Amino acid sequence: MTTAQQHIVGGLFVDMESAPPRAKYECLLCNTTTGPVVGRGKVAAFVPDARLNHRATCPAYQQGAQAP
């Protein structure tokens, strides 16, 4: 069985231990950071779609980058 090679293209960082909680998304393809967002409600709204929202505007994806 062969598996496809996978690459890490971004990271979602969530700090729930700080007061107030905060989160950010870092794209390794275009070296952009989205956030940080601060506050329980803002973090809860940011986390589910951070990666997909960034992909919509990421120059690397717009240029046809092949990434998962």
C-alpha positions in Angstrom: 0.0 0.0 0.0 1.4 3.4 -1.0 0.4 6.6 0.7 0.5 10.0 -0.8 3.1 12.4 0.5 1.6 15.1 2.6 2.9 18.5 3.5 2.1 20.9 6.3 1.0 24.1 4.7 -0.3 26.0 7.7 -0.9 26.0 11.4 -3.8 27.0 13.6 -2.7 28.1 17.1 -5.3 28.3 19.9 -4.3 29.4 23.4 -7.2 28.7 25.7 -5.2 29.1 28.9 -4.5 32.8 28.5 -7.1 35.2 29.7 -8.7 36.0 27.4 -8.3 33.1 25.0 -6.7 33.9 21.6 -6.1 32.2 18.2 -4.2 32.8 15.0 -3.6 30.9 11.7 -0.2 30.9 10.0 0.1 30.0 6.3 3.5 28.5 5.4 2.9 28.9 1.7 2.6 32.7 1.7 4.1 33.5 5.1 0.9 35.3 6.3 -0.6 35.3 9.8 -4.3 35.8 10.2 -5.2 37.1 13.6 -4.7 37.0 16.4 -8.3 37.1 17.5 -8.9 37.6 21.2 -11.9 36.7 23.3 -13.9 33.5 23.8 -16.6 34.4 21.2 -14.1 35.7 18.6 -12.0 32.5 19.0 -15.0 30.3 18.7 -16.1 32.0 15.5 -12.5 32.1 14.0 -11.4 28.5 14.5 -13.9 26.5 12.4 -13.2 28.4 9.2 -9.7 30.0 9.6 -8.0 27.7 7.1 -10.7 27.9 4.4 -11.1 31.7 4.8 -7.4 32.1 4.2 -7.3 29.9 1.2 -9.8 32.2 -0.5 -7.3 35.0 -0.4 -3.9 33.3 -0.3 -1.7 34.3 -3.2 0.0 30.9 -3.2 -3.4 29.2 -3.8 -4.4 31.8 -6.4 -1.2 30.9 -8.3 -2.2 27.2 -8.4 -0.2 25.8 -5.5 -0.8 22.1 -5.0 -1.5 21.5 -1.4 -4.1 19.6 0.6 
